[in-house]
Amino acid sequence: MRKSIVTKLFLLSMGLCLFVVASIFAGQTLFFKQFYVHKKVDNVQTALRIASQEDGVHTGNARSAFRNEQQFYEKYNTWIAALDSEGNLKYSDDFEAEVRLENAADAPVLSGKSIAIPLYMVMNVEDLSDGNRLRLDTFVKPGERIAIEGILIGSQLYPQRIGRNASNLREENRLENGQLVRKEYEVVPRFKSPTEYHKRYPSVLVYGTLTQVRTPEGASESRYMNHLFLERVKAFQADLLYGDLSGKTYTVSDYEENNVPYKIFVKQLMGPAGNAEYLFAMTSLQPVNEAAGVMRHYYGYIVLGTLLLVLLASFYYSRRIARPLLRMNDATQRMASLDFSVRIPVVTEDEIGSLSRNINRLSSLLHDHIVRLEQDIEQEKRLEQTRKEFIAGVSHELKTPLSVIESCLYIIKDKPESQKREYYFAAMEDEVKKMNLLIADMLELAKYESGTYKMEMDSFRIDAVLERVCTKLAPDITGNRLRLHTHFVPVEVFANPLRIEQVIVNFLTNAIRYTPEGENIFVEAVEERETVKVCIENKGAHIPDDQMEKIWDRFYRGDRSRHRSTGGIGLGLAICKQILELHGVPYGAVNTGDGVRFFFELNKKKA
């Protein structure tokens, strides 16, 4: 039994703990990355929504834009940039070149115009040297003539390649917007023929002169050093120019570079002039991949440590849970053997503690019930003995009067003319009255003991009843040369007046019968808080202590030597006992210093 329950609890606890740990590991392996990505996306989207409501998105300069982008990255670990309606970085005038175009046959709408070319679109900021000058093998200095090849959308030229002349546009020392070039190769197959594509997006070759070149200084250069981010900005611009983003106000896309995943966010805004602008953000998901990889290698150590912890915790848990259960098992086995002395210690306030407390309570109740049952059995034995005594007493009480009547009848029959004829008839009449009284008392006692008798209650003055009983028994008191002392209080009680009067008559009659001549009898009614106590005390006689409880039994006489002719039949006090118990009030008899006091209490009438 002990080994079984401990083993079961240990295995169950260990299995449950291992299942929970395995579930956590599986959840981390399968869902942690998705959870991280989901939370990352939510955080960035919330940050973009907040950033879109700030004034710095639409107003500022290159320096303040760089500062805002740095603060956003430090707070959310995400790159961000504000783009204009054409997909160019806003406030990038610190890294651009101004070109005055010559007359162009391919694009007459551009002839003689000056255009600004964002240099981050065609070169890296690291190619700068000597302040505002460019490397000569890549670009020419201001005042030099250059060739520009690009696509014309509306009246706006978007450069694809820049060189010293047209022959340099396919050489290595050219400047090129790679994203826009690759986008052209991607879009051309969508049309039926290259001619149809060029009608929609005409390619032009123009010449111009560099009039001014502005390059970033100091910390601002770092804004253009994130080439991965800038490449994604240029790719977004290419998609925007070719109409691949039309109708989309918010997009979230995935991108991977060198096996590192990224999330790209684009949120469309409304510019001050009513034109569309964009917030472009990009965040790396590499930390979660690194964390997941480290965790996979770390799982081995975690599993070993967790297994040891689970073993110890399961053993302790199983022992802790099994110990009170084993105590309960021992206690119930002893209870089954009728040994109710054992008590289970209650050391917790949980369900096990409550169960232990209930078993202890059950043990106490069973013990009390068994003791009560033993008492009932003993009482039943006493009742059986009482019944036997009752039958014997009734037989004896009826035998004597019947013998007297039988003797009188024989005498009258043998001597019908006898002078004592009237005497014998009077004797028989007296015996018949005693038999009637005996039968009446027996029937009354049986009625009270049946449990079906209902005592009718009413209010009455207890002093009036006591006065009436004392007046009725005054001749007997005087005849026995006794002195009666009374003290009554005028109080109304709630009881059955006839039955209470019967009790008082019986108590006072007994006092008169057993009080020696010349002694005193005291009858009192004392008012207490909620009850009235009635006492009848006679002087000069005691009841033996060993017989005090027996005086309420049937056919009991205090003096066994007394004949029935000198005492009652022994049913009066038994009837008084039943009447007072039906009232539910205290009663009893006690020996005083020189006598015996019978008493009972009655409830006062409620106001």
C-alpha positions in Angstrom: 0.0 0.0 0.0 2.7 2.5 1.1 5.0 1.7 -1.8 2.2 1.7 -4.3 0.8 5.1 -3.6 4.2 6.8 -3.2 5.4 5.2 -6.4 2.2 6.2 -8.3 2.4 9.8 -7.1 6.1 10.0 -7.9 5.6 8.7 -11.4 2.6 10.8 -12.0 4.3 14.0 -10.7 7.5 13.3 -12.7 5.5 12.6 -15.8 3.4 15.7 -15.4 6.5 17.9 -14.8 8.4 16.4 -17.7 5.3 16.9 -20.0 5.1 20.6 -18.9 8.8 21.1 -19.5 8.7 19.3 -22.8 5.7 21.5 -23.8 7.6 24.6 -22.9 10.6 23.5 -25.0 8.5 22.5 -27.9 6.6 25.8 -27.7 9.9 27.8 -27.6 11.2 25.8 -30.6 8.1 25.9 -32.7 6.3 29.1 -31.7 8.9 31.4 -30.1 10.1 32.8 -33.4 6.6 33.4 -34.7 5.7 35.1 -31.4 8.8 37.3 -31.5 8.1 38.3 -35.1 4.5 39.1 -34.3 5.4 41.2 -31.4 8.2 42.9 -33.4 5.8 43.8 -36.2 3.2 45.1 -33.7 5.8 47.3 -32.0 7.1 48.7 -35.2 3.6 49.3 -36.6 2.7 51.2 -33.4 6.0 53.2 -33.6 5.2 54.1 -37.2 1.7 55.2 -36.3 3.2 57.5 -33.6 5.9 58.8 -35.9 3.4 59.6 -38.6 1.6 62.0 -36.3 4.7 64.0 -35.5 5.5 67.2 -37.2 9.1 66.3 -38.0 7.9 63.9 -40.8 6.9 66.9 -43.0 9.2 69.6 -41.8 12.9 69.8 -41.1 16.2 69.5 -42.8 18.9 66.8 -43.4 20.5 67.2 -40.0 17.1 67.0 -38.0 16.0 64.0 -40.2 19.3 62.2 -39.4 18.8 62.9 -35.7 15.2 61.6 -35.8 16.2 58.5 -37.7 19.0 57.7 -35.1 16.6 58.2 -32.2 14.1 55.8 -33.8 16.7 53.2 -34.4 18.0 53.4 -30.8 14.5 53.0 -29.4 13.0 50.4 -31.7 16.2 48.8 -33.3 14.6 49.7 -36.7 15.8 51.8 -39.6 13.4 54.5 -40.8 13.3 57.1 -43.5 10.7 59.6 -44.8 10.2 59.5 -48.6 8.6 62.0 -50.9 5.9 61.3 -53.4 8.6 60.0 -55.9 10.2 57.6 -53.4 13.3 59.8 -52.8 14.7 60.4 -49.3 13.3 63.6 -47.9 15.9 66.2 -46.8 18.7 64.6 -48.8 19.8 67.9 -50.3 23.2 67.5 -48.5 24.1 64.7 -50.9 23.0 65.7 -54.4 24.3 67.1 -57.7 22.7 69.9 -59.7 23.0 69.4 -63.5 22.0 72.0 -66.2 20.7 69.9 -69.2 21.5 70.7 -72.8 19.1 70.6 -75.7 18.0 67.0 -76.0 16.3 65.6 -79.1 15.1 62.5 -77.1 13.5 64.7 -74.4 12.7 68.2 -75.6 10.7 68.8 -72.4 14.0 68.6 -70.5 16.0 70.9 -72.8 17.7 73.7 -70.9 16.3 72.7 -67.5 18.3 72.2 -64.3 17.7 69.0 -62.3 18.8 67.7 -58.9 20.1 64.2 -58.8 20.2 62.4 -55.3 23.7 61.0 -55.3 22.8 58.2 -52.9 20.8 56.7 -55.7 23.9 56.2 -57.9 27.0 56.0 -55.6 28.2 55.3 -52.1 29.1 58.0 -49.7 32.4 56.2 -49.0 33.5 57.2 -52.6 33.8 60.8 -51.5 37.3 62.3 -50.8 38.8 65.7 -50.4 35.7 67.4 -49.1 33.2 68.2 -51.9 35.1 66.5 -54.7 34.5 63.1 -56.2 36.9 60.4 -57.2 37.9 61.2 -60.7 37.6 57.6 -61.9 33.9 57.7 -60.9 32.7 61.3 -61.5 34.0 64.5 -62.8 34.4 67.8 -61.0 31.8 70.7 -61.3 31.9 72.4 -64.7 32.5 69.1 -66.5 30.1 67.7 -69.1 28.3 64.4 -68.3 26.0 62.0 -70.0 22.8 60.8 -68.3 20.7 57.8 -69.4 17.3 57.2 -67.7 13.6 56.8 -68.1 11.2 59.6 -68.6 7.9 59.5 -66.6 5.8 62.5 -67.3 8.2 65.4 -67.4 10.5 63.9 -64.8 13.8 62.2 -65.6 14.9 59.3 -63.4 18.6 58.6 -64.0 19.7 55.0 -64.5 23.3 55.5 -65.5 25.7 58.5 -65.4 29.1 58.8 -67.2 31.6 61.2 -68.7 30.1 60.5 -72.2 27.7 58.1 -73.8 30.5 55.5 -74.3 31.2 55.4 -70.6 27.6 54.4 -69.7 28.4 50.7 -70.1 31.8 50.8 -68.5 32.9 50.1 -65.0 33.5 53.7 -64.0 29.9 54.7 -64.6 27.5 55.6 -61.9 24.4 53.4 -61.9 21.0 53.1 -60.1 21.1 49.3 -60.0 17.6 48.8 -58.6 16.0 50.9 -61.3 18.0 49.1 -64.0 17.0 45.7 -62.7 13.4 46.8 -62.4 13.4 47.7 -66.1 14.5 44.2 -67.0 11.7 42.9 -64.8 9.0 45.1 -66.3 9.8 44.8 -70.0 8.5 41.1 -70.3 5.1 42.3 -69.0 4.6 44.1 -72.3 3.9 42.5 -75.7 7.0 44.0 -77.1 9.9 46.3 -76.1 8.4 49.0 -78.4 5.2 49.0 -76.3 7.2 49.3 -73.1 9.2 52.3 -74.5 6.0 54.0 -75.4 4.9 53.8 -71.8 8.3 54.3 -70.2 10.6 56.1 -72.8 14.3 55.7 -72.3 16.3 58.9 -72.9 19.9 60.0 -73.2 20.7 63.6 -72.3 23.8 65.6 -71.7 24.4 68.3 -69.2 27.0 70.2 -67.1 27.5 69.7 -63.4 26.9 73.1 -61.8 27.1 72.1 -58.1 27.9 69.0 -56.0 26.8 68.9 -52.3 28.2 66.2 -50.0 27.4 65.5 -46.4 29.8 66.5 -43.6 30.6 65.0 -40.2 28.0 62.6 -38.6 25.5 63.2 -41.5 27.6 60.9 -43.6 26.5 57.9 -41.6 23.0 58.4 -42.8 24.1 57.2 -46.2 26.4 54.4 -45.1 23.6 51.8 -44.5 23.7 50.5 -48.0 21.4 47.6 -47.4 18.7 50.0 -46.2 19.3 52.4 -49.1 19.1 49.6 -51.6 15.7 48.7 -50.2 14.6 52.3 -50.5 15.7 52.4 -54.1 13.9 49.1 -54.8 10.8 50.7 -53.3 11.2 53.7 -55.5 11.5 51.5 -58.6 8.3 49.6 -57.6 6.6 53.0 -57.0 7.6 54.5 -60.3 6.4 51.4 -62.2 3.1 51.4 -60.5 3.5 48.2 -58.6 2.4 49.8 -55.3 -0.7 51.7 -56.6 -3.6 51.7 -54.1 -1.6 50.3 -51.2 -1.5 52.6 -48.2 0.3 50.2 -45.9 2.4 47.2 -46.6 4.5 44.7 -44.6 6.9 42.5 -46.6 9.7 40.0 -46.0 13.2 40.3 -47.3 16.3 38.2 -46.8 19.9 39.1 -47.3 22.8 36.8 -46.6 20.5 34.4 -44.8 19.3 37.2 -42.5 15.5 37.8 -42.5 14.1 41.4 -42.5 10.7 43.0 -42.3 10.0 46.0 -44.4 7.2 48.4 -43.5 5.8 51.1 -45.8 3.1 53.5 -44.6 1.6 56.1 -46.9 1.0 59.6 -45.5 -0.6 62.7 -46.8 1.9 65.5 -47.4 1.4 69.2 -46.7 0.6 69.9 -50.4 -1.9 67.0 -50.5 0.4 64.6 -52.3 1.4 61.2 -51.1 4.4 60.7 -48.9 5.8 57.6 -47.3 7.4 56.3 -44.1 9.8 53.5 -45.0 11.1 51.2 -42.2 13.2 48.1 -42.1 14.0 45.9 -39.1 16.2 42.8 -38.8 14.9 39.5 -37.4 18.4 38.1 -36.9 18.3 38.4 -33.0 15.5 35.9 -32.8 17.3 33.4 -35.1 20.5 33.8 -33.0 18.5 33.4 -29.8 16.7 30.3 -31.1 20.0 28.8 -32.2 21.7 29.4 -28.9 18.6 27.9 -27.1 18.8 24.8 -29.2 22.4 24.2 -28.1 21.5 25.1 -24.5 18.5 22.7 -24.4 20.8 19.8 -23.5 22.0 21.5 -20.3 18.5 22.7 -19.5 17.1 19.2 -19.9 19.7 17.7 -17.5 19.1 20.4 -14.9 15.3 20.2 -15.3 15.3 16.4 -15.1 17.2 16.5 -11.8 14.9 19.2 -10.4 11.9 17.3 -11.5 13.1 14.1 -9.8 13.7 15.9 -6.5 10.5 17.9 -6.7 8.4 14.8 -7.7 9.9 12.8 -4.8 9.3 15.5 -2.3 5.8 16.2 -3.7 4.8 12.5 -3.6 6.1 12.0 -0.1 4.4 15.1 1.1 1.0 14.2 -0.5 1.3 10.5 0.5 2.2 11.0 4.1 -1.2 12.4 5.2 -3.0 9.8 3.0 -1.1 7.0 4.7 -2.0 8.5 8.1 -5.7 8.6 7.0 -5.4 4.9 5.9 -4.0 3.9 9.3 -6.7 5.9 11.1 -9.6 4.4 9.1 -8.2 0.9 9.6 -8.2 1.5 13.4 -11.7 3.0 13.1 -12.8 -0.2 11.3 -11.5 -2.0 14.4 -13.6 0.3 16.6 -10.5 2.1 17.9 -11.4 5.8 17.8 -8.6 7.1 20.0 -6.3 7.9 17.0 -6.3 11.5 15.7 -4.8 12.7 12.4 -2.7 15.8 12.8 -4.0 18.7 10.8 -1.0 20.8 9.5 -2.5 22.4 6.4 -5.6 24.4 5.5 -6.1 22.8 2.1 -8.4 19.9 1.0 -6.1 17.3 2.7 -6.3 19.2 5.9 -10.0 19.5 5.6 -10.3 15.8 4.9 -8.1 15.0 7.9 -10.3 17.3 10.1 -13.5 15.6 8.7 -12.1 12.1 9.5 -11.3 13.2 13.0 -14.8 14.6 13.3 -16.2 11.4 11.9 -14.1 9.4 14.4 -15.5 11.5 17.3 -19.1 11.2 16.1 -18.8 7.4 15.7 -17.3 7.2 19.1 -20.1 9.3 20.6 -22.7 7.3 18.8 -21.2 4.0 19.8 -21.0 5.2 23.4 -24.6 6.4 23.2 -25.6 3.1 21.6 -24.0 1.2 24.5 -25.8 3.5 26.9 -29.0 2.9 25.0 -28.5 -0.8 25.2 -27.8 -0.5 28.9 -30.8 1.6 29.3 -32.9 -0.9 27.3 -31.7 -3.5 29.7 -32.7 -1.4 32.6 -36.1 -0.7 30.9 -36.5 -4.4 30.4 -35.8 -4.9 34.1 -38.2 -2.0 34.9 -40.9 -3.6 32.8 -40.4 -6.9 34.6 -40.6 -5.0 37.9 -43.6 -3.1 36.6 -45.4 -6.3 35.7 -44.4 -7.8 39.1 -45.5 -4.6 40.8 -48.9 -4.4 39.0 -49.4 -8.1 39.7 -48.6 -7.5 43.4 -50.8 -4.4 43.6 -53.7 -6.1 41.9 -53.3 -9.4 43.8 -53.8 -7.8 47.2 -57.2 -6.1 46.5 -58.4 -9.1 44.6 -57.5 -11.4 47.6 -59.3 -9.0 49.9 -62.4 -9.0 47.7 -62.2 -12.7 47.3 -62.0 -13.2 51.1 -64.9 -10.8 51.7 -67.0 -12.7 49.1 -66.3 -16.0 50.8 -67.3 -14.7 54.2 -70.5 -13.1 52.9 -71.3 -16.3 51.0 -70.7 -18.5 54.1 -72.4 -16.1 56.6 -75.0 -14.1 54.6 -76.7 -12.9 57.7 -73.5 -11.8 59.4 -73.5 -8.5 61.3 -70.3 -7.4 59.5 -71.9 -7.7 56.1 -71.8 -3.9 55.6 -68.2 -3.8 56.8 -67.2 -6.4 54.2 -69.0 -4.5 51.4 -67.2 -1.3 52.5 -63.9 -3.1 52.4 -64.5 -4.4 48.9 -65.7 -1.0 47.7 -62.5 0.6 49.1 -60.3 -2.0 47.3 -62.2 -1.4 44.0 -61.6 2.3 44.3 -57.9 1.6 44.8 -57.8 -0.6 41.8 -59.6 2.0 39.7 -57.0 4.6 40.9 -54.2 2.2 40.0 -55.6 1.6 36.5 -56.2 5.3 36.0 -52.7 6.2 37.0 -51.3 3.4 34.8 -53.3 4.6 31.8 -52.3 8.2 32.4 -48.6 7.3 32.6 -48.8 5.1 29.5 -50.5 8.1 27.7 -47.6 10.4 28.6 -44.9 7.8 27.7 -46.5 7.0 24.3 -44.9 10.1 22.7 -48.1 11.1 20.9 -49.6 13.1 23.7 -49.7 16.9 23.0 -49.6 19.1 26.0 -52.0 22.1 25.7 -50.4 25.3 26.9 -52.0 28.4 28.3 -51.1 31.4 30.6 -52.3 31.5 34.2 -51.3 32.8 37.6 -49.0 30.4 39.4 -49.8 31.9 42.8 -53.5 31.3 42.3 -52.9 27.6 41.6 -50.6 27.2 44.7 -53.2 28.9 46.9 -55.9 26.6 45.6 -53.8 23.4 46.2 -52.8 24.5 49.7 -56.4 25.3 50.6 -57.5 21.9 49.3 -54.9 20.0 51.3 -55.2 22.1 54.5 -57.3 19.5 56.3 -54.6 16.8 55.7 -51.9 19.2 56.9 -53.9 20.1 60.0 -54.7 16.4 60.6 -51.1 15.4 60.6 -50.2 18.3 63.0 -47.9 20.0 60.4 -47.2 23.7 60.0 -47.4 25.1 56.4 -45.4 28.2 55.4 -46.0 29.8 52.0 -44.4 32.6 49.9 -45.9 33.3 46.5 -45.3 35.9 43.8 -48.1 37.1 41.5 -46.6 36.0 38.2 -48.2 34.6 35.0 -46.7 31.5 33.6 -47.2 29.7 30.3 -48.0 26.0 30.9 -50.8 23.5 31.2 -52.7 24.6 34.4 -54.4 21.3 35.1 -51.2 19.2 34.8 -49.1 21.7 36.8 -51.7 21.6 39.5 -51.5 17.8 39.4 -47.7 18.0 39.9 -48.1 20.4 42.9 -50.7 18.2 44.5 -48.5 15.2 44.2 -45.4 17.0 45.5 -47.4 18.4 48.5 -49.1 15.1 49.2 -45.8 13.4 49.4 -44.5 16.1 51.7 -47.5 15.7 54.0 -47.2 11.9 53.9 -43.5 11.7 54.8 -43.2 14.7 57.2 -43.1 13.8 60.9 -45.7 15.4 63.2 -45.0 18.8 64.4 -42.6 19.6 61.5 -42.8 22.3 58.9 -43.6 22.3 55.2 -42.5 25.3 53.0 -44.2 26.1 49.7 -42.5 28.9 47.6 -42.8 30.5 44.2 -39.6 32.5 43.4 -39.4 34.8 40.4 -36.3 34.6 38.3 -35.2 36.4 35.1 -37.2 34.4 32.6 -38.8 31.7 34.8 -40.6 31.0 38.0 -39.2 28.4 40.4 -41.7 26.4 42.5 -40.2 24.7 45.6 -42.0 22.4 48.1 -39.8 21.4 51.0 -40.6 19.2 54.0 -38.5 19.1 57.2 -37.6 16.1 59.3 -36.9 13.4 56.7 -34.3 12.7 54.0 -34.2 10.5 50.9 -31.0 8.2 50.8 -28.6 9.5 48.1 -28.5 6.1 46.4 -32.3 6.2 46.0 -32.6 9.9 44.8 -32.8 9.0 41.1 -35.1 6.1 41.7 -37.9 8.1 43.2 -39.2 9.0 39.7 -39.5 5.3 38.8 -42.9 3.4 38.7 -44.0 1.7 41.9 -41.1 3.1 43.9 -41.7 3.8 47.6 -39.2 5.5 49.7 -39.7 3.2 52.6 -39.8 -0.4 51.4 -41.3 -1.5 54.8 -44.3 0.7 54.2 -47.5 -1.1 53.2 -49.8 0.1 50.4 -52.3 1.0 53.0 -49.9 3.6 54.6 -48.5 4.9 51.3 -49.3 5.5 47.6 -49.0 3.0 44.8 -45.7 4.5 43.6 -46.9 6.1 40.3 -47.3 9.7 41.3 -43.7 10.9 40.9 -43.4 8.9 37.6 -46.5 10.8 36.3 -45.0 14.1 37.5 -41.8 13.4 35.7 -43.6 12.8 32.4 -45.7 16.0 32.8 -42.6 18.2 33.5 -40.6 16.6 30.7 -43.5 17.2 28.3 -43.2 20.9 29.4 -39.5 20.8 28.7 -38.6 22.5 32.0 -36.0 21.7 34.7 -37.2 19.7 37.8 -35.7 17.6 40.6 -35.4 16.7 44.2 -32.5 17.5 46.6 -31.8 16.8 50.2 -31.5 19.9 52.3 -29.9 20.3 55.8 -32.9 18.8 57.6 -35.3 17.8 54.9 -36.1 17.2 51.2 -36.9 19.9 48.6 -38.9 19.1 45.4 -38.7 21.8 42.7 -39.5 22.6 39.1 -39.4 25.7 36.9 -42.0 27.3 34.5 -41.5 29.8 31.8 -43.0 33.2 32.4 -45.6 34.5 30.0 -44.0 36.6 27.3 -45.0 40.2 27.1 
